[in-house]
Amino acid sequence: MFPKIKSKLQEPPKNYYDFIIIGGGLAGLQLAHAFCADGSFSSKSIAIIEPRKLNTNDKRWSYWEKGVGKWDNLVSSKWSSGRFVSRYGDIKLKMGGYIYKSVQSLDFYNHITEFFKAFPNVHFINGKVSEVNTEINAVYTASSSFQADYIFDSRPPSQFGKSIANGTSNLIHQHFKGWVIKTDEAIFNTHEFTMMDFTAKFIDTCSFMYILPYSTNEGLIEMTFFTPKIDFDGEYDQLLKKYISDTLKIDNFEVIEVEEGNIPMTDFPFQHYNNDHYLRIGTGGGWVKGSTGYSFKRCEKFVEKIIGNLKNGERLDKNLYKSRFLWYDKIFLRVLKNYNHLGEKVFYKLYSKNPHPLIFNFLDEETHPSEELKIMGSLFSWEFVKSIFKN
């Protein structure tokens, strides 16, 4: 069922696995979990090579979906309604059955590692990969070497930086800093999250406040930027303080947790760097949605397709990437790159002119071309026209 590669090594390698997963992040762990959950792979050995210890709550993943989800047992908070706020208007998000859910990374790590205890064929290797030879499917760390039938690599290709530098590909940084605050009084509406509040934006940038209320007196307030460059520092704290004081009218609060990070939103063609036995995954494989930065639900869907491809003897990346959605993302990223100050207007058009369930469906890449034309038409501007023709 699963063809083996023909090794060019003179002797069989001592460290051999059926599957090697480079990186124990979201994509790598979801993939290993799926291998274990599917009986077709019960005899397959799996190695996860990861330099970190998965024992800290280093991030939270949020996503939307309808009904009961695969990871509902890990969901720490969820909301059935939302808001979009800008100087052009305040919009109540009509979710149409979609639920916005949030998972803490430590809960996910603990669940996965506990799950793997029942599978002796899964091996965690603490180390950092220094080199991969795709001709013989060999993986090297500073202290050892390994070989596998299939390699799944979460590191970005070396060509990524060059492509961004020379302008061949577009990159928007989704960079953010957030405070989980605790207040003395009941402040938050626990039934409603704020997707974007552009009234807090920094001058001439696509930037907004993102709010997840966990209880009436505890919630995440996060300042988020979608910008081509990262040249901000003290602005995060200044904008957070101002928003909490002036907009939320909170005088007394305690910061109990700080979250910060940078998610690449890019149209780099990661799919060109796969082969029959080697697949880029996660952030290093273009699994982060180029126009939104969301990845949790997208990883789940990609993993399901990979499992199906392996079982059917197909190429690993068959049907992972949809060309027309890659094109839509490229247009959007080009607009944000060249006209970053127009981000607020673009998002307002998106949420004010389209049914909100259709937007979620579109961002999940599950719409029909006629629906996509309607959405793209609602964003019409000369900046979009220019970006379309440049593509």
C-alpha positions as CSV (number, residue, x, y, z in Angstrom):
1,M,0.0,0.0,0.0
2,F,2.8,2.4,0.9
3,P,5.7,2.0,-1.5
4,K,9.2,2.2,0.0
5,I,11.9,4.3,-1.5
6,K,15.0,2.7,-2.9
7,S,17.8,3.6,-0.6
8,K,21.2,4.7,-2.1
9,L,22.9,4.1,1.2
10,Q,25.4,1.2,1.2
11,E,24.1,-0.1,4.6
12,P,20.6,0.1,6.0
13,P,20.3,3.1,8.3
14,K,20.1,2.3,12.0
15,N,17.5,4.9,12.6
16,Y,14.7,4.0,10.3
17,Y,11.0,5.0,10.5
18,D,8.1,4.7,8.1
19,F,7.2,8.4,8.7
20,I,9.4,11.2,10.0
21,I,7.7,14.4,11.0
22,I,10.0,17.4,11.4
23,G,8.4,19.8,13.9
24,G,6.1,19.0,16.8
25,G,3.8,22.0,16.3
26,L,0.2,22.1,15.4
27,A,0.5,20.5,11.9
28,G,3.0,17.8,12.9
29,L,1.0,16.7,16.0
30,Q,-2.3,16.7,14.2
31,L,-0.7,14.6,11.4
32,A,0.8,12.1,13.9
33,H,-2.5,11.9,15.8
34,A,-4.3,11.1,12.5
35,F,-1.9,8.3,11.7
36,C,-2.5,6.7,15.1
37,A,-6.3,7.2,14.9
38,D,-6.5,5.4,11.5
39,G,-6.0,1.7,11.8
40,S,-4.4,1.5,8.3
41,F,-1.1,2.8,9.9
42,S,-1.0,0.8,13.1
43,S,2.1,-1.0,12.0
44,K,3.9,2.1,10.9
45,S,6.7,3.6,13.0
46,I,6.5,7.4,13.4
47,A,9.2,9.8,14.6
48,I,8.5,13.4,15.6
49,I,11.7,15.5,15.7
50,E,11.2,18.6,17.8
51,P,13.7,20.8,19.8
52,R,11.2,22.2,22.2
53,K,9.5,20.7,25.2
54,L,5.8,20.9,24.8
55,N,5.0,22.1,28.3
56,T,4.2,25.8,28.0
57,N,1.0,27.6,26.9
58,D,2.8,29.5,24.1
59,K,-0.3,30.3,22.0
60,R,-4.0,29.9,21.5
61,W,-5.7,28.8,18.3
62,S,-9.1,30.1,17.3
63,Y,-11.3,29.0,14.5
64,W,-14.9,28.8,13.3
65,E,-16.9,25.7,12.5
66,K,-20.5,24.4,12.5
67,G,-21.7,21.8,14.9
68,V,-19.6,19.4,16.9
69,G,-15.9,19.5,16.1
70,K,-13.1,17.0,16.3
71,W,-11.4,19.0,19.1
72,D,-14.4,20.2,21.1
73,N,-13.1,18.5,24.2
74,L,-10.2,20.9,24.2
75,V,-12.2,24.1,23.5
76,S,-11.7,26.5,26.4
77,S,-14.1,29.2,25.2
78,K,-16.6,29.6,22.4
79,W,-18.9,32.3,21.1
80,S,-22.1,32.2,18.9
81,S,-22.0,35.9,17.9
82,G,-19.4,38.5,17.0
83,R,-18.8,42.1,16.1
84,F,-16.9,44.0,13.4
85,V,-16.2,47.6,14.3
86,S,-14.8,50.4,12.1
87,R,-15.3,54.1,11.5
88,Y,-17.6,53.2,8.7
89,G,-20.0,51.2,10.9
90,D,-20.5,48.7,13.7
91,I,-21.6,45.3,12.3
92,K,-23.1,42.5,14.3
93,L,-21.8,39.2,12.8
94,K,-24.7,36.9,12.0
95,M,-22.9,33.6,12.4
96,G,-25.6,31.4,10.7
97,G,-24.8,28.4,12.8
98,Y,-21.0,28.9,12.9
99,I,-19.4,28.9,16.4
100,Y,-16.1,30.7,17.1
101,K,-13.9,28.4,19.2
102,S,-10.6,28.8,21.0
103,V,-8.1,26.2,22.1
104,Q,-5.2,26.8,24.5
105,S,-2.0,25.3,23.1
106,L,-1.0,23.6,26.4
107,D,-4.3,21.8,26.5
108,F,-3.6,20.6,23.0
109,Y,-0.1,19.5,23.8
110,N,-1.1,17.7,26.9
111,H,-4.0,15.9,25.1
112,I,-1.7,14.8,22.2
113,T,1.1,13.6,24.4
114,E,-1.3,11.6,26.6
115,F,-2.9,10.1,23.5
116,F,0.5,8.9,22.2
117,K,1.2,6.9,25.3
118,A,-1.1,4.2,23.9
119,F,1.0,4.0,20.7
120,P,4.5,2.6,21.2
121,N,5.1,3.1,17.5
122,V,5.3,6.9,18.1
123,H,8.7,8.2,19.1
124,F,9.6,11.8,20.2
125,I,13.1,12.8,19.3
126,N,14.4,15.9,21.0
127,G,16.6,17.7,18.5
128,K,16.9,20.2,15.7
129,V,17.1,19.1,12.1
130,S,20.1,20.6,10.3
131,E,19.7,19.0,6.9
132,V,17.4,16.9,4.8
133,N,18.4,14.8,1.7
134,T,15.3,14.3,-0.3
135,E,17.0,12.0,-2.8
136,I,17.4,9.3,-0.1
137,N,14.9,10.7,2.4
138,A,17.5,11.1,5.0
139,V,17.2,13.6,8.0
140,Y,20.2,14.8,9.9
141,T,20.5,16.4,13.4
142,A,23.7,17.5,15.1
143,S,24.0,14.1,16.8
144,S,22.3,11.6,14.6
145,S,20.8,10.7,11.2
146,F,17.5,9.1,10.2
147,Q,15.8,7.7,7.1
148,A,12.1,7.2,6.3
149,D,9.7,6.2,3.6
150,Y,8.0,9.6,4.0
151,I,9.2,12.9,5.4
152,F,6.8,15.7,6.5
153,D,8.7,18.9,7.0
154,S,7.4,22.0,8.8
155,R,10.4,24.2,8.1
156,P,10.0,26.7,5.3
157,P,12.1,26.1,2.1
158,S,15.3,28.0,1.9
159,Q,14.0,29.8,-1.2
160,F,11.2,31.5,0.8
161,G,13.4,34.4,2.0
162,K,14.8,35.0,-1.4
163,S,11.4,35.0,-3.0
164,I,10.2,37.6,-0.5
165,A,13.3,39.7,-0.8
166,N,13.2,39.9,-4.6
167,G,9.5,40.6,-4.7
168,T,8.5,37.3,-6.5
169,S,6.2,36.5,-3.6
170,N,4.2,38.7,-1.2
171,L,4.4,38.6,2.6
172,I,2.2,40.4,5.1
173,H,3.1,40.0,8.8
174,Q,0.3,39.4,11.1
175,H,2.0,40.5,14.2
176,F,0.3,41.1,17.5
177,K,0.6,41.5,21.3
178,G,-2.3,40.8,23.6
179,W,-3.0,41.0,27.3
180,V,-5.4,38.7,29.2
181,I,-6.7,41.0,31.8
182,K,-8.8,40.5,34.9
183,T,-11.1,43.3,36.2
184,D,-12.8,43.9,39.5
185,E,-16.2,44.5,37.8
186,A,-18.2,42.6,35.2
187,I,-17.1,44.2,31.9
188,F,-17.3,41.6,29.1
189,N,-20.2,40.1,27.2
190,T,-19.3,36.4,27.3
191,H,-21.6,35.6,24.3
192,E,-19.8,37.9,21.8
193,F,-16.3,38.2,20.5
194,T,-14.8,41.1,18.5
195,M,-13.3,39.9,15.3
196,M,-11.9,43.4,14.4
197,D,-12.2,46.8,16.0
198,F,-10.5,49.3,13.6
199,T,-11.3,52.3,15.8
200,A,-8.0,51.4,17.6
201,K,-5.9,51.3,14.5
202,F,-2.4,52.8,14.3
203,I,-1.9,55.6,11.8
204,D,-2.0,54.6,8.1
205,T,-1.9,50.8,8.8
206,C,-4.2,47.9,8.6
207,S,-4.4,47.3,12.4
208,F,-7.2,46.5,14.8
209,M,-8.1,45.3,18.3
210,Y,-9.2,41.6,18.7
211,I,-11.2,40.7,21.8
212,L,-12.0,37.2,23.3
213,P,-14.1,37.5,26.5
214,Y,-13.5,34.4,28.7
215,S,-15.7,35.5,31.5
216,T,-17.5,38.7,32.6
217,N,-14.3,39.9,34.2
218,E,-11.6,38.2,32.2
219,G,-10.7,38.4,28.5
220,L,-8.0,38.7,25.9
221,I,-7.4,42.2,24.4
222,E,-5.0,41.9,21.5
223,M,-3.5,44.6,19.2
224,T,-3.1,43.1,15.7
225,F,-1.3,44.5,12.7
226,F,-1.4,43.2,9.0
227,T,1.6,45.1,7.6
228,P,4.4,44.4,5.1
229,K,7.1,45.3,7.7
230,I,7.5,45.0,11.4
231,D,8.8,48.3,12.7
232,F,6.7,48.6,15.8
233,D,7.7,48.2,19.4
234,G,6.2,50.4,22.1
235,E,3.1,51.0,20.1
236,Y,1.5,47.7,21.2
237,D,1.4,48.6,24.9
238,Q,0.4,52.2,24.2
239,L,-2.5,51.2,22.0
240,L,-3.6,48.5,24.5
241,K,-3.6,50.9,27.4
242,K,-5.5,53.6,25.5
243,Y,-8.1,51.1,24.2
244,I,-8.7,49.6,27.6
245,S,-9.0,53.0,29.2
246,D,-10.9,55.0,26.5
247,T,-13.0,52.4,24.7
248,L,-13.7,49.8,27.3
249,K,-13.7,52.3,30.1
250,I,-11.7,50.1,32.4
251,D,-9.7,51.8,35.1
252,N,-8.6,49.0,37.3
253,F,-7.3,45.7,35.8
254,E,-4.5,43.1,36.2
255,V,-2.6,41.7,33.3
256,I,-2.5,37.9,34.1
257,E,-1.0,36.7,30.7
258,V,0.8,38.2,27.7
259,E,0.6,36.8,24.2
260,E,2.6,37.9,21.3
261,G,3.7,36.6,17.9
262,N,4.0,36.9,14.2
263,I,2.1,34.8,11.7
264,P,3.3,35.0,8.0
265,M,0.5,35.6,5.5
266,T,2.1,34.9,2.1
267,D,1.5,33.6,-1.4
268,F,4.8,31.9,-1.7
269,P,4.3,28.7,-3.8
270,F,5.1,26.1,-1.1
271,Q,3.5,23.4,-3.2
272,H,6.3,23.5,-5.6
273,Y,8.7,22.1,-3.0
274,N,7.0,18.7,-2.5
275,N,7.6,15.4,-4.1
276,D,6.2,11.8,-3.9
277,H,7.8,11.1,-0.5
278,Y,8.5,14.5,0.9
279,L,5.8,17.0,1.9
280,R,6.1,20.5,3.4
281,I,3.5,20.9,6.2
282,G,2.3,23.6,8.6
283,T,3.6,27.1,8.2
284,G,6.4,25.8,6.1
285,G,4.0,24.2,3.7
286,G,1.5,27.0,3.1
287,W,-1.0,25.6,5.5
288,V,-1.6,29.1,7.1
289,K,-4.3,30.7,5.1
290,G,-2.6,33.5,3.1
291,S,-5.4,36.1,3.5
292,T,-6.3,35.5,7.1
293,G,-3.5,33.8,9.0
294,Y,-5.8,31.1,10.4
295,S,-4.4,27.6,10.5
296,F,-6.1,25.3,13.1
297,K,-9.1,24.1,11.1
298,R,-7.1,24.2,7.9
299,C,-4.5,21.8,9.3
300,E,-7.3,19.4,10.2
301,K,-8.6,19.4,6.7
302,F,-5.1,19.1,5.1
303,V,-4.3,16.2,7.4
304,E,-7.5,14.4,6.4
305,K,-6.6,14.7,2.7
306,I,-3.0,13.5,3.3
307,I,-4.3,10.4,5.1
308,G,-6.7,9.7,2.2
309,N,-3.9,10.2,-0.4
310,L,-1.6,7.8,1.3
311,K,-4.3,5.1,1.6
312,N,-5.2,5.5,-2.1
313,G,-1.6,5.5,-3.3
314,E,-1.8,9.1,-4.5
315,R,0.7,11.9,-4.4
316,L,0.9,13.3,-0.8
317,D,-0.3,16.8,-1.8
318,K,-3.1,15.9,-4.2
319,N,-6.0,18.3,-3.8
320,L,-4.4,20.2,-0.9
321,Y,-4.1,23.5,-2.7
322,K,-6.9,25.1,-4.8
323,S,-5.4,27.3,-7.5
324,R,-8.3,29.8,-7.6
325,F,-8.1,30.4,-3.9
326,L,-4.3,30.9,-4.1
327,W,-5.1,33.5,-6.7
328,Y,-7.6,35.3,-4.5
329,D,-5.1,35.3,-1.6
330,K,-2.5,36.7,-3.9
331,I,-4.7,39.6,-5.0
332,F,-5.6,40.4,-1.3
333,L,-2.0,40.3,-0.2
334,R,-0.9,42.5,-3.0
335,V,-3.5,45.1,-2.0
336,L,-2.4,45.0,1.6
337,K,1.2,45.2,0.6
338,N,0.8,48.3,-1.7
339,Y,-2.2,50.0,0.0
340,N,-1.9,49.0,3.6
341,H,-3.9,52.0,4.8
342,L,-7.0,50.8,2.9
343,G,-7.3,47.6,5.0
344,E,-10.1,48.9,7.2
345,K,-12.2,49.9,4.1
346,V,-11.5,46.5,2.4
347,F,-12.6,44.5,5.5
348,Y,-15.7,46.8,6.0
349,K,-16.8,46.1,2.4
350,L,-16.3,42.3,3.0
351,Y,-18.4,42.2,6.2
352,S,-21.0,44.8,5.2
353,K,-21.8,43.5,1.7
354,N,-21.8,39.8,2.2
355,P,-23.7,37.2,4.3
356,H,-21.4,36.4,7.1
357,P,-21.8,32.6,6.8
358,L,-20.8,32.9,3.2
359,I,-17.6,34.8,4.2
360,F,-16.6,32.0,6.6
361,N,-17.4,29.4,3.9
362,F,-15.3,31.4,1.4
363,L,-12.4,31.7,3.8
364,D,-12.6,27.9,4.3
365,E,-12.3,27.5,0.5
366,E,-15.7,25.7,0.3
367,T,-17.6,28.1,-2.0
368,H,-18.6,27.9,-5.6
369,P,-17.1,30.2,-8.3
370,S,-20.4,32.1,-8.6
371,E,-20.3,32.9,-4.9
372,E,-16.6,33.8,-5.0
373,L,-17.3,36.3,-7.8
374,K,-19.9,38.0,-5.7
375,I,-17.5,38.3,-2.8
376,M,-14.7,39.6,-4.9
377,G,-17.0,42.0,-6.7
378,S,-18.1,43.4,-3.3
379,L,-14.4,44.4,-2.7
380,F,-14.2,46.2,-6.0
381,S,-11.8,49.2,-6.1
382,W,-9.1,50.4,-8.5
383,E,-6.5,49.0,-6.1
384,F,-8.1,45.5,-6.5
385,V,-8.3,45.9,-10.3
386,K,-4.6,46.9,-10.5
387,S,-3.7,43.9,-8.3
388,I,-5.7,41.5,-10.5
389,F,-4.0,42.7,-13.7
390,K,-0.6,42.4,-12.0
391,N,-1.4,38.8,-11.3
